[in-house]
């Protein structure tokens, strides 16, 4: 044949050749595992919409952390599920709140684990929103003080990283100021800088008991149709002192992740959210997909799109599979 063309298949001709040419790699150290901690004793509450995920009480927490350590996972993000809720989410910033107790326990027993504290109010408010409510409206500025108090209480408990997820305007600036004024200048902020008002969050709200009791979160979380808005949000958080930038959700927003990676010289964190997890779990349970193959492909796509770290409920399974390779 009198044809001129490139023979790209030469570099895919064997497993050894493909391994040699591979550009993107996953490691257990890339993963941040979300843990849901509840009050009480001897509790391991399965989350029906998230197979394999449980809410655990403090007396089971060390077992969970030891499993992560054994798998080579070095980071955890802590979510609290309190018994008591009120209009201002006071358990979020109580020195003996469930997250604060969990952080202290983890750092005492596993000092080398990096503990990230999710900093929000929605699990702690009786209305399920991420801020102060007045006449049905979520108030931005009054919420900032409560968020800063929450961050400071988490840092006092020993959190290595503060991860504010509330999407109030100015939340990074308020939290950075609060941390600095209380002697926590060296505690970094992992900002949920780009967080969309997504339908993929449904199962998480079962796990964290954080469903809004009225309305939705579209006045403070972003419109899924918008791309330029993501850059404005990320740029604001960088100016306000963020040390990491989270893009949430991840799978349907890989284009946004690449934009953020290309624009800012900070570590990028993908949040592989609950709906993305549960869809694969449900399909795997029905025999429709190869769970191992599709999870590792999905997580690799997030790294390829620019993520330096991935918050994922698949972390334990993925770490096991990577060890087998």
C-alpha positions as CSV (number, residue, x, y, z in Angstrom):
1,X,0.0,0.0,0.0
2,X,1.3,3.4,-1.0
3,X,0.3,5.0,2.3
4,X,2.0,7.3,4.7
5,X,0.9,7.0,8.3
6,X,2.2,6.8,11.9
7,X,2.3,3.3,13.5
8,X,1.2,4.2,17.1
9,X,0.4,0.6,17.9
10,X,4.2,-0.1,18.1
11,X,4.1,1.4,21.5
12,X,1.1,-0.6,22.7
13,X,2.4,-4.0,21.4
14,X,2.8,-5.7,24.8
15,X,2.1,-5.3,28.5
16,X,5.7,-4.4,29.1
17,X,5.7,-1.8,26.3
18,X,2.4,-0.3,27.6
19,X,3.9,-0.1,31.2
20,X,7.0,1.6,29.8
21,X,4.9,4.3,28.1
22,X,2.3,4.8,30.9
23,X,2.0,8.5,31.8
24,X,-0.3,8.5,34.8
25,X,0.0,6.4,38.0
26,X,-2.2,5.8,41.1
27,X,-0.8,5.2,44.5
28,X,-2.5,4.5,47.9
29,X,-0.9,7.7,49.1
30,X,-3.0,9.7,46.6
31,X,-6.2,8.8,48.4
32,X,-8.0,10.6,51.2
33,X,-10.6,8.3,52.8
34,X,-13.8,9.8,54.1
35,X,-15.0,8.5,57.5
36,X,-18.4,9.2,59.2
37,X,-18.2,9.2,63.0
38,X,-21.3,9.0,65.2
39,X,-22.0,9.4,68.9
40,X,-22.6,6.3,71.1
41,X,-20.9,3.0,71.4
42,X,-20.5,-0.2,69.4
43,X,-22.1,1.4,66.3
44,X,-21.3,0.3,62.7
45,X,-24.3,1.7,60.8
46,X,-24.3,0.6,57.2
47,X,-25.2,3.3,54.7
48,X,-27.8,1.6,52.5
49,X,-27.2,3.9,49.5
50,X,-23.4,3.5,49.7
51,X,-22.5,-0.3,49.9
52,X,-19.4,-0.8,51.9
53,X,-19.6,2.5,53.8
54,X,-20.5,2.7,57.4
55,X,-21.0,5.3,60.2
56,X,-18.8,4.2,63.1
57,X,-18.7,5.1,66.7
58,X,-15.4,6.1,68.4
59,X,-14.8,2.7,69.9
60,X,-14.6,1.3,66.3
61,X,-12.6,4.2,64.9
62,X,-9.1,2.8,65.7
63,X,-9.9,-0.4,63.8
64,X,-10.8,1.6,60.7
65,X,-7.6,3.7,61.0
66,X,-5.4,0.6,61.4
67,X,-6.9,-0.8,58.2
68,X,-6.1,2.4,56.3
69,X,-2.5,2.3,57.6
70,X,-2.1,-1.4,56.6
71,X,-3.3,-0.5,53.1
72,X,-0.8,2.4,52.7
73,X,-3.5,5.1,52.9
74,X,-2.1,8.0,54.8
75,X,-4.9,10.5,54.9
76,X,-8.5,10.6,56.2
77,X,-11.2,13.3,56.1
78,X,-13.6,13.3,59.1
79,X,-17.3,13.9,58.9
80,X,-19.4,14.1,62.1
81,X,-22.9,12.9,62.6
82,X,-24.1,14.5,65.9
83,X,-27.0,13.5,68.1
84,X,-27.9,17.1,68.8
85,X,-28.7,19.7,66.1
86,X,-29.8,23.4,66.4
87,X,-30.4,26.4,64.2
88,X,-26.7,27.6,64.4
89,X,-25.0,24.2,64.3
90,X,-23.4,24.7,67.7
91,X,-22.0,21.1,67.8
92,X,-19.8,21.9,64.9
93,X,-17.6,24.2,67.0
94,X,-18.0,22.6,70.4
95,X,-14.6,21.5,71.8
96,X,-16.1,18.2,72.7
97,X,-18.1,17.7,69.4
98,X,-18.0,14.4,67.7
99,X,-15.5,15.5,65.0
100,X,-13.2,17.1,67.6
101,X,-13.3,13.9,69.7
102,X,-12.6,11.8,66.6
103,X,-9.6,14.0,65.6
104,X,-8.1,13.8,69.0
105,X,-8.4,10.1,69.1
106,X,-6.9,9.5,65.7
107,X,-4.0,11.8,66.3
108,X,-3.3,10.2,69.7
109,X,-3.3,6.7,68.3
110,X,-2.1,7.3,64.7
111,X,0.1,10.4,64.8
112,X,1.5,9.9,61.4
113,X,-2.0,9.8,59.7
114,X,-2.9,13.1,58.1
115,X,-6.3,14.2,59.4
116,X,-8.4,16.5,57.3
117,X,-11.4,18.1,59.0
118,X,-14.4,18.8,56.9
119,X,-15.6,22.3,58.0
120,X,-19.2,22.9,57.5
121,X,-22.5,23.4,59.4
122,X,-25.0,21.3,57.4
123,X,-24.7,18.1,59.5
124,X,-25.1,20.2,62.6
125,X,-28.0,22.5,61.8
126,X,-31.6,21.4,62.3
127,X,-32.5,22.9,58.9
128,X,-29.7,21.2,57.0
129,X,-28.2,24.3,55.4
130,X,-24.6,25.4,55.5
131,X,-25.1,28.7,57.2
132,X,-27.3,30.9,59.4
133,X,-31.0,31.2,58.3
134,X,-33.1,34.3,58.6
135,X,-36.7,34.3,57.2
136,X,-35.8,31.4,54.8
137,X,-32.6,33.1,53.5
138,X,-29.1,31.7,54.0
139,X,-27.1,34.6,55.4
140,X,-23.5,34.8,54.2
141,X,-21.6,37.1,56.6
142,X,-23.0,35.9,59.9
143,X,-22.2,32.3,58.8
144,X,-18.5,33.2,58.4
145,X,-18.0,33.7,62.1
146,X,-19.4,30.2,62.9
147,X,-17.3,28.6,60.2
148,X,-14.1,30.3,61.5
149,X,-15.0,29.1,65.1
150,X,-15.5,25.6,63.7
151,X,-12.1,25.6,62.0
152,X,-10.3,26.9,65.1
153,X,-11.9,24.2,67.3
154,X,-10.9,21.5,64.8
155,X,-7.3,22.8,64.7
156,X,-7.2,22.8,68.5
157,X,-8.3,19.2,68.5
158,X,-5.3,18.4,66.3
159,X,-6.5,18.5,62.7
160,X,-3.6,18.7,60.2
161,X,-5.7,20.3,57.5
162,X,-8.9,22.4,57.5
163,X,-11.3,21.7,54.6
164,X,-14.2,24.2,54.4
165,X,-17.0,23.0,52.2
166,X,-19.8,25.5,52.8
167,X,-19.4,27.8,49.7
168,X,-20.2,31.0,51.5
169,X,-18.4,34.0,49.9
170,X,-15.3,34.8,51.8
171,X,-15.1,31.6,53.8
172,X,-11.4,31.0,53.0
173,X,-10.5,34.5,54.1
174,X,-12.5,34.2,57.3
175,X,-11.1,30.8,58.2
176,X,-7.5,31.8,57.4
177,X,-7.9,34.9,59.6
178,X,-9.4,32.8,62.5
179,X,-6.6,30.2,62.3
180,X,-3.9,32.8,62.2
181,X,-5.3,34.8,65.1
182,X,-5.4,31.7,67.3
183,X,-1.9,30.5,66.6
184,X,-2.5,28.1,63.8
185,X,-0.6,29.8,61.1
186,X,0.9,26.5,60.0
187,X,-2.4,24.7,59.5
188,X,-3.3,24.7,55.8
189,X,-6.7,25.2,54.2
190,X,-7.9,22.7,51.7
191,X,-10.7,24.8,50.2
192,X,-13.7,23.3,48.4
193,X,-13.1,26.1,46.0
194,X,-15.1,24.7,43.1
195,X,-18.3,23.0,44.4
196,X,-21.3,22.5,42.2
197,X,-24.9,22.1,43.2
198,X,-24.9,18.5,42.0
199,X,-27.4,15.7,42.0
200,X,-24.4,13.3,42.6
201,X,-24.4,14.2,46.4
202,X,-27.6,12.2,47.3
203,X,-26.1,9.2,49.0
204,X,-23.7,11.4,51.1
205,X,-26.7,13.1,52.6
206,X,-27.9,9.7,53.8
207,X,-24.5,9.1,55.4
208,X,-24.1,12.5,57.0
209,X,-27.8,13.2,57.8
210,X,-27.4,16.5,56.1
211,X,-30.4,16.8,53.7
212,X,-31.8,20.4,53.6
213,X,-35.2,20.6,55.3
214,X,-36.4,23.2,52.9
215,X,-35.2,24.4,49.5
216,X,-31.8,23.5,48.0
217,X,-28.3,24.8,48.0
218,X,-28.3,26.5,44.6
219,X,-27.8,30.0,46.0
220,X,-24.4,29.1,47.3
221,X,-23.2,26.1,45.4
222,X,-22.4,26.5,41.7
223,X,-24.5,26.0,38.6
224,X,-23.3,22.8,36.8
225,X,-23.6,24.6,33.4
226,X,-20.9,27.2,34.3
227,X,-17.2,27.0,33.6
228,X,-15.9,30.5,33.9
229,X,-17.5,30.8,37.3
230,X,-15.3,28.0,38.5
231,X,-12.2,30.0,37.6
232,X,-13.6,33.1,39.5
233,X,-14.3,30.9,42.6
234,X,-10.9,29.3,42.5
235,X,-9.1,32.6,42.0
236,X,-10.9,34.1,45.0
237,X,-9.8,31.3,47.2
238,X,-6.2,31.5,46.1
239,X,-6.2,35.2,46.9
240,X,-7.8,34.5,50.3
241,X,-5.1,32.0,51.3
242,X,-6.1,28.5,50.2
243,X,-3.3,25.9,50.2
244,X,-5.2,23.2,48.2
245,X,-8.1,23.6,45.8
246,X,-10.9,20.9,45.7
247,X,-13.1,20.3,42.6
248,X,-16.4,18.6,43.5
249,X,-17.8,16.5,42.0
250,X,-15.0,15.0,40.0
251,X,-16.2,12.6,37.3
252,X,-18.5,15.0,35.5
253,X,-16.2,17.9,36.0
254,X,-12.8,16.7,34.7
255,X,-12.7,19.6,32.2
256,X,-13.0,22.0,35.1
257,X,-10.3,20.1,37.0
258,X,-7.9,20.5,34.1
259,X,-8.7,24.2,33.8
260,X,-8.0,24.7,37.5
261,X,-4.8,22.7,37.3
262,X,-3.5,24.7,34.3
263,X,-4.4,28.0,36.0
264,X,-3.1,27.7,39.6
265,X,0.1,26.5,41.0
266,X,-1.5,24.7,44.0
267,X,-2.3,21.1,44.7
268,X,-5.6,20.0,43.2
269,X,-7.9,17.6,45.0
270,X,-10.6,15.7,43.2
271,X,-13.7,14.7,45.3
272,X,-15.0,11.5,43.9
273,X,-18.4,11.9,45.4
274,X,-21.0,9.5,46.8
275,X,-23.2,9.3,43.7
276,X,-20.2,8.5,41.5
277,X,-19.3,5.7,44.0
278,X,-22.8,4.3,44.4
279,X,-23.5,4.1,40.7
280,X,-20.5,1.8,40.2
281,X,-21.3,-0.2,43.3
282,X,-24.9,-0.8,42.2
283,X,-23.8,-1.8,38.7
284,X,-21.1,-4.1,40.0
285,X,-23.6,-5.8,42.4
286,X,-25.8,-6.5,39.3
287,X,-22.8,-7.9,37.4
288,X,-23.0,-5.2,34.8
289,X,-19.4,-3.9,35.1
290,X,-16.0,-5.1,36.2
291,X,-15.8,-3.1,39.5
292,X,-12.0,-3.3,39.8
293,X,-11.3,-2.2,36.2
294,X,-13.8,0.6,36.2
295,X,-12.9,2.1,39.6
296,X,-9.2,2.1,38.7
297,X,-9.9,3.6,35.3
298,X,-12.1,6.3,36.9
299,X,-9.5,7.2,39.5
300,X,-6.8,7.3,36.9
301,X,-8.9,9.7,34.8
302,X,-9.0,12.1,37.7
303,X,-5.2,12.0,38.1
304,X,-4.8,12.5,34.4
305,X,-7.1,15.5,34.5
306,X,-4.9,17.1,37.0
307,X,-5.7,15.9,40.5
308,X,-2.8,15.5,42.9
309,X,-5.0,13.9,45.5
310,X,-8.4,12.1,45.4
311,X,-11.0,12.0,48.2
312,X,-12.7,8.7,47.5
313,X,-14.9,6.1,49.1
314,X,-13.2,3.6,46.9
315,X,-9.9,4.2,48.7
316,X,-9.7,0.9,50.6
317,X,-10.7,-1.3,47.6
318,X,-8.4,0.6,45.2
319,X,-5.4,0.4,47.6
320,X,-5.9,-3.4,47.8
321,X,-6.1,-3.7,44.0
322,X,-3.0,-1.6,43.5
323,X,-1.1,-3.8,46.0
324,X,-2.1,-6.9,43.9
325,X,-0.7,-5.4,40.7
